[in-house]
Amino acid sequence: MPLIQSIIAIHDSVFSSLERVLSGWFLGLAARLVFAGVLLLYFLNSFATKVGEGFAGFFSIQDGAYFQILPTVMEQYEYSTANIPLFPYDIIVFAGTYTELLLPILIVIGLFTRLAALGMTGFILVQSYVDIALHGADEKTTGALFDRVQDSAISDQRTLWAFVLVYLVIRGAGAISLDGFLSRRRSTAT
């Protein structure tokens, strides 16, 4: 029994020390770095497919955005964005397009991280719905949880994306972030 107790004592000592050293900064930073490494360019490239080129193009939503975000609406209005009403469809496309740019940047820099991660989680849920219901993603792409196949683009990958985001919603960006900086600055000002 003393051997087991020694192993438990060493285990507890090592991992409680590790927890103390990393507490408050590491996991939030790691979650944001994982998000940046896996998803930042994915979302920025997707945003770029929805707007024009150059500085002026940045402010010009292209027809492709409507095809990606509202394919059935495009069909309903005979594939002409000029026929699509401002409310609600133009607003939906505008919000979806610029959300895909703004929220990932806020998450990576750690500013308003909890709200940005919550918004990004909602964005991924809507994106998944659009891919399945409106773009007709096949069964292999959609996949299923607990099915022994780990590589479906929607259920498996996006569940892992959401996990990182839910962590950030619950725990925040951590001390090494703009949120952390602003929090420390606010507490020293009072």
MARPANU-351597 format. One record per atom (N, C-alpha, C, CB): atom name; z, y, x; residue in one letter; residue number from 1. Coordinates in steps of 0.05 Angstrom, whole numbers. Glycine has a CB too. Layout:
BEGIN
 torkol     c3     c2     c1 vexvex sevex
     CA      Z      Y      X      a   NUM
...
END
This chain:
BEGIN
 torkol     c3     c2     c1 vexvex sevex
      N      0    -24     16      m     1
     CA      0      0      0      m     1
      C      0     25     17      m     1
     CB     24      0    -18      m     1
      N     14     26     40      p     2
     CA     14     51     56      p     2
      C    -15     59     65      p     2
     CB     32     47     80      p     2
      N    -32     39     70      l     3
     CA    -60     45     78      l     3
      C    -74     60     56      l     3
     CB    -75     20     85      l     3
      N    -71     51     31      i     4
     CA    -84     64      8      i     4
      C    -73     92      5      i     4
     CB    -80     48    -18      i     4
      N    -47     95      7      q     5
     CA    -34    122      5      q     5
      C    -44    141     27      q     5
     CB     -3    119      5      q     5
      N    -47    130     51      s     6
     CA    -58    147     73      s     6
      C    -86    156     67      s     6
     CB    -57    131     99      s     6
      N   -102    138     57      i     7
     CA   -130    144     51      i     7
      C   -131    166     29      i     7
     CB   -146    119     42      i     7
      N   -114    162      9      i     8
     CA   -113    182    -13      i     8
      C   -103    209     -3      i     8
     CB    -94    172    -36      i     8
      N    -83    209     15      a     9
     CA    -73    234     26      a     9
      C    -95    248     43      a     9
     CB    -48    228     44      a     9
      N   -109    233     59      i    10
     CA   -131    245     75      i    10
      C   -153    256     56      i    10
     CB   -143    223     94      i    10
      N   -160    240     36      h    11
     CA   -180    248     16      h    11
      C   -172    275      3      h    11
     CB   -184    227     -5      h    11
      N   -147    276     -7      d    12
     CA   -137    299    -20      d    12
      C   -136    323     -1      d    12
     CB   -109    294    -31      d    12
      N   -128    319     23      s    13
     CA   -127    341     43      s    13
      C   -154    352     49      s    13
     CB   -113    331     68      s    13
      N   -173    334     54      v    14
     CA   -200    343     62      v    14
      C   -213    358     39      v    14
     CB   -217    319     70      v    14
      N   -212    346     15      f    15
     CA   -227    359     -7      f    15
      C   -212    383    -19      f    15
     CB   -231    339    -29      f    15
      N   -186    384    -17      s    16
     CA   -173    409    -26      s    16
      C   -178    431     -6      s    16
     CB   -142    404    -29      s    16
      N   -180    425     19      s    17
     CA   -187    445     39      s    17
      C   -215    455     35      s    17
     CB   -184    434     68      s    17
      N   -233    437     30      l    18
     CA   -261    444     24      l    18
      C   -263    461      0      l    18
     CB   -278    418     21      l    18
      N   -249    454    -21      e    19
     CA   -248    470    -46      e    19
      C   -238    499    -40      e    19
     CB   -231    457    -67      e    19
      N   -217    501    -25      r    20
     CA   -206    527    -18      r    20
      C   -226    544     -4      r    20
     CB   -180    524     -2      r    20
      N   -239    533     16      v    21
     CA   -258    548     33      v    21
      C   -283    557     16      v    21
     CB   -267    531     56      v    21
      N   -292    540     -2      l    22
     CA   -316    546    -17      l    22
      C   -312    559    -44      l    22
     CB   -332    520    -21      l    22
      N   -287    560    -52      s    23
     CA   -281    571    -79      s    23
      C   -290    600    -82      s    23
     CB   -251    568    -84      s    23
      N   -302    605   -104      g    24
     CA   -309    633   -111      g    24
      C   -336    643   -101      g    24
     CB   -288    650   -102      g    24
      N   -348    629    -83      w    25
     CA   -373    640    -72      w    25
      C   -395    619    -69      w    25
     CB   -368    653    -45      w    25
      N   -388    595    -62      f    26
     CA   -409    576    -53      f    26
      C   -426    565    -76      f    26
     CB   -396    553    -40      f    26
      N   -414    555    -98      l    27
     CA   -430    542   -119      l    27
      C   -448    562   -133      l    27
     CB   -411    529   -139      l    27
      N   -439    586   -138      g    28
     CA   -456    607   -151      g    28
      C   -480    613   -133      g    28
     CB   -440    632   -157      g    28
      N   -474    617   -107      l    29
     CA   -496    622    -88      l    29
      C   -515    598    -86      l    29
     CB   -484    628    -60      l    29
      N   -504    574    -85      a    30
     CA   -520    550    -83      a    30
      C   -538    547   -108      a    30
     CB   -503    525    -79      a    30
      N   -526    552   -132      a    31
     CA   -542    549   -156      a    31
      C   -565    569   -157      a    31
     CB   -524    554   -181      a    31
      N   -560    594   -148      r    32
     CA   -581    614   -147      r    32
      C   -602    607   -126      r    32
     CB   -569    642   -141      r    32
      N   -594    596   -103      l    33
     CA   -614    588    -83      l    33
      C   -630    564    -92      l    33
     CB   -599    580    -57      l    33
      N   -618    545   -107      v    34
     CA   -633    523   -118      v    34
      C   -653    534   -139      v    34
     CB   -614    502   -131      v    34
      N   -644    552   -156      f    35
     CA   -662    564   -175      f    35
      C   -685    578   -161      f    35
     CB   -647    584   -193      f    35
      N   -679    593   -140      a    36
     CA   -700    608   -125      a    36
      C   -719    588   -112      a    36
     CB   -688    626   -104      a    36
      N   -709    568   -100      g    37
     CA   -726    548    -86      g    37
      C   -743    532   -104      g    37
     CB   -709    531    -69      g    37
      N   -733    525   -128      v    38
     CA   -748    508   -146      v    38
      C   -764    523   -167      v    38
     CB   -728    489   -159      v    38
      N   -753    545   -177      l    39
     CA   -765    557   -201      l    39
      C   -775    586   -198      l    39
     CB   -745    556   -222      l    39
      N   -765    600   -179      l    40
     CA   -773    629   -177      l    40
      C   -803    632   -176      l    40
     CB   -760    642   -153      l    40
      N   -817    619   -157      l    41
     CA   -846    622   -155      l    41
      C   -860    610   -179      l    41
     CB   -856    609   -130      l    41
      N   -849    589   -191      y    42
     CA   -861    577   -215      y    42
      C   -863    599   -237      y    42
     CB   -844    553   -225      y    42
      N   -840    613   -242      f    43
     CA   -840    633   -263      f    43
      C   -856    658   -255      f    43
     CB   -812    640   -270      f    43
      N   -854    666   -230      l    44
     CA   -870    690   -222      l    44
      C   -900    684   -223      l    44
     CB   -862    698   -193      l    44
      N   -908    660   -215      n    45
     CA   -937    653   -217      n    45
      C   -945    651   -247      n    45
     CB   -942    627   -203      n    45
      N   -928    641   -263      s    46
     CA   -935    639   -292      s    46
      C   -937    667   -304      s    46
     CB   -913    623   -307      s    46
      N   -919    685   -296      f    47
     CA   -921    713   -304      f    47
      C   -948    725   -295      f    47
     CB   -897    730   -292      f    47
      N   -956    720   -271      a    48
     CA   -980    731   -260      a    48
      C  -1005    722   -275      a    48
     CB   -983    724   -230      a    48
      N  -1004    699   -288      t    49
     CA  -1027    689   -304      t    49
      C  -1029    704   -330      t    49
     CB  -1025    659   -308      t    49
      N  -1008    719   -337      k    50
     CA  -1008    732   -363      k    50
      C  -1014    762   -362      k    50
     CB   -981    729   -376      k    50
      N  -1015    773   -338      v    51
     CA  -1021    802   -335      v    51
      C  -1046    806   -317      v    51
     CB   -996    817   -323      v    51
      N  -1056    830   -317      g    52
     CA  -1079    837   -301      g    52
      C  -1072    839   -271      g    52
     CB  -1092    862   -310      g    52
      N  -1092    844   -255      e    53
     CA  -1089    846   -226      e    53
      C  -1082    875   -218      e    53
     CB  -1114    837   -211      e    53
      N  -1068    878   -195      g    54
     CA  -1062    904   -184      g    54
      C  -1039    917   -199      g    54
     CB  -1086    921   -185      g    54
      N  -1033    942   -191      f    55
     CA  -1011    957   -202      f    55
      C  -1015    962   -232      f    55
     CB  -1007    983   -187      f    55
      N  -1039    972   -239      a    56
     CA  -1044    977   -268      a    56
      C  -1044    952   -284      a    56
     CB  -1071    992   -271      a    56
      N  -1054    930   -272      g    57
     CA  -1055    905   -286      g    57
      C  -1028    894   -293      g    57
     CB  -1070    885   -270      g    57
      N  -1008    901   -277      f    58
     CA   -980    893   -281      f    58
      C   -971    901   -310      f    58
     CB   -962    906   -260      f    58
      N   -982    923   -320      f    59
     CA   -974    933   -346      f    59
      C   -994    925   -368      f    59
     CB   -972    963   -345      f    59
      N  -1013    907   -362      s    60
     CA  -1033    899   -381      s    60
      C  -1032    869   -386      s    60
     CB  -1061    907   -370      s    60
      N  -1023    863   -410      i    61
     CA  -1021    834   -418      i    61
      C  -1049    824   -425      i    61
     CB  -1001    831   -442      i    61
      N  -1056    802   -412      q    62
     CA  -1083    790   -416      q    62
      C  -1083    770   -439      q    62
     CB  -1091    776   -390      q    62
      N  -1107    764   -448      d    63
     CA  -1111    745   -470      d    63
      C  -1098    718   -463      d    63
     CB  -1140    741   -476      d    63
      N  -1098    710   -438      g    64
     CA  -1086    685   -430      g    64
      C  -1057    682   -438      g    64
     CB  -1089    681   -400      g    64
      N  -1043    705   -439      a    65
     CA  -1015    704   -447      a    65
      C  -1012    694   -476      a    65
     CB  -1002    732   -444      a    65
      N  -1030    703   -493      y    66
     CA  -1030    695   -521      y    66
      C  -1037    665   -523      y    66
     CB  -1050    712   -537      y    66
      N  -1056    656   -507      f    67
     CA  -1063    628   -508      f    67
      C  -1040    610   -499      f    67
     CB  -1088    622   -490      f    67
      N  -1025    620   -479      q    68
     CA  -1002    604   -468      q    68
      C   -978    605   -487      q    68
     CB   -995    614   -441      q    68
      N   -972    628   -498      i    69
     CA   -948    631   -513      i    69
      C   -951    625   -543      i    69
     CB   -937    660   -511      i    69
      N   -974    632   -554      l    70
     CA   -979    629   -583      l    70
      C  -1006    616   -589      l    70
     CB   -977    656   -598      l    70
      N  -1010    592   -580      p    71
     CA  -1037    580   -583      p    71
      C  -1046    577   -612      p    71
     CB  -1038    553   -570      p    71
      N  -1028    570   -630      t    72
     CA  -1036    567   -658      t    72
      C  -1042    594   -671      t    72
     CB  -1014    552   -674      t    72
      N  -1028    615   -663      v    73
     CA  -1034    642   -673      v    73
      C  -1061    651   -664      v    73
     CB  -1012    662   -664      v    73
      N  -1068    646   -639      m    74
     CA  -1094    652   -629      m    74
      C  -1116    639   -646      m    74
     CB  -1098    644   -599      m    74
      N  -1112    614   -652      e    75
     CA  -1131    599   -669      e    75
      C  -1132    612   -696      e    75
     CB  -1122    569   -671      e    75
      N  -1109    618   -708      q    76
     CA  -1108    630   -734      q    76
      C  -1124    657   -736      q    76
     CB  -1079    635   -743      q    76
      N  -1123    673   -714      y    77
     CA  -1137    698   -713      y    77
      C  -1163    697   -698      y    77
     CB  -1119    719   -700      y    77
      N  -1176    673   -699      e    78
     CA  -1202    669   -688      e    78
      C  -1205    676   -659      e    78
     CB  -1223    684   -705      e    78
      N  -1184    671   -644      y    79
     CA  -1184    674   -614      y    79
      C  -1190    703   -606      y    79
     CB  -1204    655   -602      y    79
      N  -1182    722   -622      s    80
     CA  -1186    750   -615      s    80
      C  -1159    764   -616      s    80
     CB  -1206    764   -635      s    80
      N  -1150    773   -593      t    81
     CA  -1124    787   -592      t    81
      C  -1125    813   -607      t    81
     CB  -1116    792   -563      t    81
      N  -1148    825   -611      a    82
     CA  -1151    850   -626      a    82
      C  -1143    846   -656      a    82
     CB  -1179    860   -625      a    82
      N  -1145    821   -665      n    83
     CA  -1138    815   -693      n    83
      C  -1109    809   -697      n    83
     CB  -1155    792   -703      n    83
      N  -1094    804   -676      i    84
     CA  -1066    796   -678      i    84
      C  -1049    820   -683      i    84
     CB  -1057    781   -652      i    84
      N  -1032    819   -704      p    85
     CA  -1014    841   -711      p    85
      C   -993    846   -689      p    85
     CB  -1001    837   -738      p    85
      N   -986    872   -686      l    86
     CA   -965    880   -667      l    86
      C   -939    866   -673      l    86
     CB   -961    910   -668      l    86
      N   -931    866   -698      f    87
     CA   -906    854   -706      f    87
      C   -912    828   -721      f    87
     CB   -888    873   -723      f    87
      N   -902    806   -713      p    88
     CA   -884    802   -691      p    88
      C   -898    792   -666      p    88
     CB   -863    782   -699      p    88
      N   -924    785   -668      y    89
     CA   -937    769   -646      y    89
      C   -940    785   -620      y    89
     CB   -963    760   -656      y    89
      N   -950    809   -621      d    90
     CA   -952    824   -596      d    90
      C   -925    828   -582      d    90
     CB   -965    852   -601      d    90
      N   -905    833   -599      i    91
     CA   -878    836   -588      i    91
      C   -868    810   -575      i    91
     CB   -859    846   -610      i    91
      N   -873    788   -588      i    92
     CA   -865    762   -577      i    92
      C   -879    757   -550      i    92
     CB   -872    739   -597      i    92
      N   -905    763   -549      v    93
     CA   -919    758   -524      v    93
      C   -910    777   -502      v    93
     CB   -950    762   -528      v    93
      N   -905    802   -509      f    94
     CA   -894    822   -490      f    94
      C   -867    813   -479      f    94
     CB   -892    850   -502      f    94
      N   -849    805   -497      a    95
     CA   -822    797   -489      a    95
      C   -824    771   -472      a    95
     CB   -805    792   -514      a    95
      N   -839    752   -481      g    96
     CA   -842    727   -466      g    96
      C   -853    731   -438      g    96
     CB   -859    708   -481      g    96
      N   -873    749   -436      t    97
     CA   -886    754   -410      t    97
      C   -867    767   -391      t    97
     CB   -911    771   -414      t    97
      N   -854    789   -399      y    98
     CA   -837    804   -380      y    98
      C   -810    791   -376      y    98
     CB   -834    832   -390      y    98
      N   -801    774   -395      t    99
     CA   -777    758   -391      t    99
      C   -781    739   -368      t    99
     CB   -770    743   -417      t    99
      N   -805    728   -366      e   100
     CA   -812    709   -345      e   100
      C   -811    722   -317      e   100
     CB   -839    697   -350      e   100
      N   -813    748   -316      l   101
     CA   -811    762   -290      l   101
      C   -782    772   -285      l   101
     CB   -830    786   -290      l   101
      N   -771    785   -305      l   102
     CA   -745    798   -301      l   102
      C   -722    779   -298      l   102
     CB   -740    817   -324      l   102
      N   -719    760   -316      l   103
     CA   -695    743   -314      l   103
      C   -693    727   -289      l   103
     CB   -696    724   -338      l   103
      N   -715    714   -279      p   104
     CA   -712    700   -253      p   104
      C   -703    718   -230      p   104
     CB   -738    686   -246      p   104
      N   -714    742   -229      i   105
     CA   -706    761   -208      i   105
      C   -676    768   -210      i   105
     CB   -723    787   -209      i   105
      N   -667    773   -234      l   106
     CA   -639    780   -238      l   106
      C   -621    756   -229      l   106
     CB   -633    787   -268      l   106
      N   -629    732   -236      i   107
     CA   -614    708   -228      i   107
      C   -612    706   -197      i   107
     CB   -626    683   -240      i   107
      N   -635    709   -184      v   108
     CA   -635    705   -155      v   108
      C   -618    727   -141      v   108
     CB   -664    706   -145      v   108
      N   -620    752   -150      i   109
     CA   -604    773   -136      i   109
      C   -575    773   -146      i   109
     CB   -617    800   -141      i   109
      N   -570    758   -168      g   110
     CA   -542    757   -178      g   110
      C   -533    782   -192      g   110
     CB   -524    752   -155      g   110
      N   -551    793   -209      l   111
     CA   -544    817   -225      l   111
      C   -546    810   -254      l   111
     CB   -563    841   -218      l   111
      N   -525    815   -269      f   112
     CA   -523    807   -297      f   112
      C   -530    777   -300      f   112
     CB   -542    824   -315      f   112
      N   -520    762   -281      t   113
     CA   -527    734   -278      t   113
      C   -522    717   -302      t   113
     CB   -513    722   -254      t   113
      N   -499    720   -314      r   114
     CA   -492    704   -337      r   114
      C   -511    709   -360      r   114
     CB   -463    709   -346      r   114
      N   -517    734   -366      l   115
     CA   -535    740   -388      l   115
      C   -564    731   -381      l   115
     CB   -535    770   -394      l   115
      N   -572    735   -356      a   116
     CA   -599    727   -347      a   116
      C   -602    697   -349      a   116
     CB   -604    737   -318      a   116
      N   -581    682   -340      a   117
     CA   -582    653   -341      a   117
      C   -582    643   -370      a   117
     CB   -559    641   -325      a   117
      N   -567    656   -387      l   118
     CA   -567    649   -415      l   118
      C   -595    654   -428      l   118
     CB   -545    665   -431      l   118
      N   -606    677   -421      g   119
     CA   -633    683   -431      g   119
      C   -654    663   -420      g   119
     CB   -641    711   -423      g   119
      N   -651    656   -395      m   120
     CA   -670    637   -382      m   120
      C   -667    609   -395      m   120
     CB   -665    636   -352      m   120
      N   -643    602   -402      t   121
     CA   -639    576   -416      t   121
      C   -653    576   -442      t   121
     CB   -608    570   -420      t   121
      N   -650    598   -457      g   122
     CA   -665    600   -483      g   122
      C   -695    600   -478      g   122
     CB   -656    626   -497      g   122
      N   -704    614   -457      f   123
     CA   -732    615   -451      f   123
      C   -743    587   -446      f   123
     CB   -737    633   -426      f   123
      N   -728    571   -431      i   124
     CA   -737    543   -425      i   124
      C   -738    526   -450      i   124
     CB   -718    530   -403      i   124
      N   -718    530   -468      l   125
     CA   -719    516   -493      l   125
      C   -744    523   -510      l   125
     CB   -693    522   -510      l   125
      N   -750    549   -511      v   126
     CA   -774    558   -526      v   126
      C   -799    547   -512      v   126
     CB   -775    589   -528      v   126
      N   -800    549   -485      q   127
     CA   -823    540   -470      q   127
      C   -827    510   -475      q   127
     CB   -818    545   -439      q   127
      N   -806    495   -476      s   128
     CA   -808    466   -481      s   128
      C   -819    461   -509      s   128
     CB   -781    452   -477      s   128
      N   -809    476   -529      y   129
     CA   -818    473   -556      y   129
      C   -848    479   -558      y   129
     CB   -803    491   -575      y   129
      N   -857    501   -545      v   130
     CA   -885    509   -546      v   130
      C   -902    487   -532      v   130
     CB   -889    536   -531      v   130
      N   -893    477   -510      d   131
     CA   -908    456   -496      d   131
      C   -911    431   -513      d   131
     CB   -895    449   -469      d   131
      N   -890    423   -527      i   132
     CA   -891    399   -543      i   132
      C   -905    403   -569      i   132
     CB   -862    388   -547      i   132
      N   -896    423   -585      a   133
     CA   -906    427   -612      a   133
      C   -932    441   -614      a   133
     CB   -885    442   -628      a   133
      N   -937    460   -596      l   134
     CA   -961    476   -599      l   134
      C   -983    469   -579      l   134
     CB   -954    505   -595      l   134
      N   -976    460   -555      h   135
     CA   -996    451   -536      h   135
      C  -1001    421   -537      h   135
     CB   -988    459   -508      h   135
      N   -984    407   -552      g   136
     CA   -988    378   -556      g   136
      C   -983    362   -531      g   136
     CB  -1015    373   -566      g   136
      N   -962    368   -516      a   137
     CA   -955    352   -493      a   137
      C   -953    322   -500      a   137
     CB   -929    362   -479      a   137
      N   -964    305   -484      d   138
     CA   -964    276   -490      d   138
      C   -936    264   -485      d   138
     CB   -985    261   -474      d   138
      N   -933    240   -493      e   139
     CA   -907    226   -491      e   139
      C   -897    224   -462      e   139
     CB   -908    198   -503      e   139
      N   -916    219   -443      k   140
     CA   -908    216   -415      k   140
      C   -898    243   -404      k   140
     CB   -932    206   -398      k   140
      N   -911    264   -412      t   141
     CA   -903    291   -403      t   141
      C   -876    299   -415      t   141
     CB   -924    312   -409      t   141
      N   -873    293   -441      t   142
     CA   -849    300   -455      t   142
      C   -825    283   -446      t   142
     CB   -852    296   -486      t   142
      N   -829    257   -443      g   143
     CA   -809    239   -433      g   143
      C   -785    237   -452      g   143
     CB   -799    248   -406      g   143
      N   -764    225   -443      a   144
     CA   -739    221   -458      a   144
      C   -716    218   -439      a   144
     CB   -741    197   -478      a   144
      N   -693    226   -447      l   145
     CA   -670    222   -430      l   145
      C   -661    193   -433      l   145
     CB   -647    241   -438      l   145
      N   -648    183   -413      f   146
     CA   -637    156   -412      f   146
      C   -658    134   -416      f   146
     CB   -616    153   -435      f   146
      N   -682    139   -404      d   147
     CA   -703    120   -408      d   147
      C   -712    106   -382      d   147
     CB   -728    134   -419      d   147
      N   -697    108   -360      r   148
     CA   -702     96   -334      r   148
      C   -726    108   -320      r   148
     CB   -706     67   -337      r   148
      N   -740    127   -332      v   149
     CA   -762    141   -319      v   149
      C   -754    169   -314      v   149
     CB   -789    139   -337      v   149
      N   -752    178   -289      q   150
     CA   -740    203   -282      q   150
      C   -760    226   -277      q   150
     CB   -723    200   -258      q   150
      N   -785    222   -283      d   151
     CA   -804    243   -274      d   151
      C   -819    257   -296      d   151
     CB   -823    230   -256      d   151
      N   -809    257   -321      s   152
     CA   -824    271   -341      s   152
      C   -820    301   -337      s   152
     CB   -814    263   -370      s   152
      N   -841    316   -341      a   153
     CA   -841    345   -335      a   153
      C   -824    361   -355      a   153
     CB   -870    356   -337      a   153
      N   -819    350   -378      i   154
     CA   -804    366   -397      i   154
      C   -775    357   -399      i   154
     CB   -817    365   -425      i   154
      N   -770    333   -410      s   155
     CA   -742    326   -414      s   155
      C   -726    323   -388      s   155
     CB   -740    300   -430      s   155
      N   -737    310   -368      d   156
     CA   -722    305   -344      d   156
      C   -720    330   -326      d   156
     CB   -735    283   -328      d   156
      N   -742    342   -320      q   157
     CA   -742    366   -302      q   157
      C   -727    389   -315      q   157
     CB   -770    374   -295      q   157
      N   -733    395   -340      r   158
     CA   -722    418   -352      r   158
      C   -692    415   -359      r   158
     CB   -737    425   -378      r   158
      N   -683    390   -361      t   159
     CA   -654    386   -364      t   159
      C   -640    394   -338      t   159
     CB   -648    356   -371      t   159
      N   -652    387   -315      l   160
     CA   -640    395   -290      l   160
      C   -642    425   -286      l   160
     CB   -655    381   -266      l   160
      N   -664    438   -294      w   161
     CA   -665    467   -293      w   161
      C   -643    479   -309      w   161
     CB   -693    477   -304      w   161
      N   -639    469   -334      a   162
     CA   -619    480   -352      a   162
      C   -591    476   -340      a   162
     CB   -621    467   -379      a   162
      N   -586    454   -327      f   163
     CA   -559    449   -315      f   163
      C   -552    471   -296      f   163
     CB   -559    422   -301      f   163
      N   -570    478   -278      v   164
     CA   -565    500   -259      v   164
      C   -559    526   -274      v   164
     CB   -589    504   -240      v   164
      N   -574    532   -295      l   165
     CA   -571    556   -310      l   165
      C   -544    556   -326      l   165
     CB   -594    560   -329      l   165
      N   -538    534   -338      v   166
     CA   -512    532   -353      v   166
      C   -489    536   -334      v   166
     CB   -510    505   -367      v   166
      N   -490    525   -310      y   167
     CA   -469    530   -290      y   167
      C   -466    560   -286      y   167
     CB   -475    516   -263      y   167
      N   -488    574   -282      l   168
     CA   -487    603   -277      l   168
      C   -476    618   -302      l   168
     CB   -515    614   -270      l   168
      N   -483    609   -326      v   169
     CA   -472    622   -350      v   169
      C   -442    619   -350      v   169
     CB   -485    609   -376      v   169
      N   -432    595   -344      i   170
     CA   -403    590   -347      i   170
      C   -388    602   -324      i   170
     CB   -399    560   -348      i   170
      N   -397    599   -299      r   171
     CA   -382    607   -276      r   171
      C   -391    633   -263      r   171
     CB   -383    585   -255      r   171
      N   -415    641   -268      g   172
     CA   -425    666   -257      g   172
      C   -437    662   -230      g   172
     CB   -402    686   -254      g   172
      N   -446    684   -217      a   173
     CA   -461    683   -193      a   173
      C   -444    679   -168      a   173
     CB   -477    708   -190      a   173
      N   -419    684   -170      g   174
     CA   -401    682   -147      g   174
      C   -398    708   -131      g   174
     CB   -411    660   -128      g   174
      N   -382    707   -111      a   175
     CA   -375    732    -96      a   175
      C   -399    743    -80      a   175
     CB   -353    726    -77      a   175
      N   -417    725    -71      i   176
     CA   -440    734    -56      i   176
      C   -464    739    -75      i   176
     CB   -448    714    -33      i   176
      N   -462    762    -89      s   177
     CA   -482    770   -109      s   177
      C   -477    799   -115      s   177
     CB   -480    752   -135      s   177
      N   -496    811   -129      l   178
     CA   -492    839   -138      l   178
      C   -471    840   -159      l   178
     CB   -519    850   -149      l   178
      N   -469    820   -176      d   179
     CA   -446    819   -195      d   179
      C   -419    820   -180      d   179
     CB   -448    794   -213      d   179
      N   -417    803   -160      g   180
     CA   -392    803   -144      g   180
      C   -387    829   -130      g   180
     CB   -394    781   -123      g   180
      N   -407    841   -119      f   181
     CA   -405    868   -106      f   181
      C   -395    888   -126      f   181
     CB   -431    876    -93      f   181
      N   -408    889   -149      l   182
     CA   -401    909   -170      l   182
      C   -373    904   -180      l   182
     CB   -421    909   -193      l   182
      N   -365    879   -183      s   183
     CA   -338    872   -192      s   183
      C   -317    881   -172      s   183
     CB   -335    842   -197      s   183
      N   -322    877   -146      r   184
     CA   -303    886   -125      r   184
      C   -302    916   -125      r   184
     CB   -311    875    -98      r   184
      N   -325    929   -127      r   185
     CA   -325    958   -127      r   185
      C   -310    970   -150      r   185
     CB   -355    968   -127      r   185
      N   -314    958   -174      r   186
     CA   -300    967   -198      r   186
      C   -270    964   -195      r   186
     CB   -311    952   -223      r   186
      N   -262    941   -183      s   187
     CA   -233    936   -181      s   187
      C   -220    954   -160      s   187
     CB   -228    907   -173      s   187
      N   -234    963   -139      t   188
     CA   -223    981   -120      t   188
      C   -223   1010   -130      t   188
     CB   -239    979    -94      t   188
      N   -240   1016   -150      a   189
     CA   -241   1043   -161      a   189
      C   -218   1048   -180      a   189
     CB   -268   1047   -175      a   189
      N   -206   1027   -191      t   190
     CA   -185   1030   -210      t   190
      C   -158   1030   -198      t   190
     CB   -186   1010   -232      t   190
END
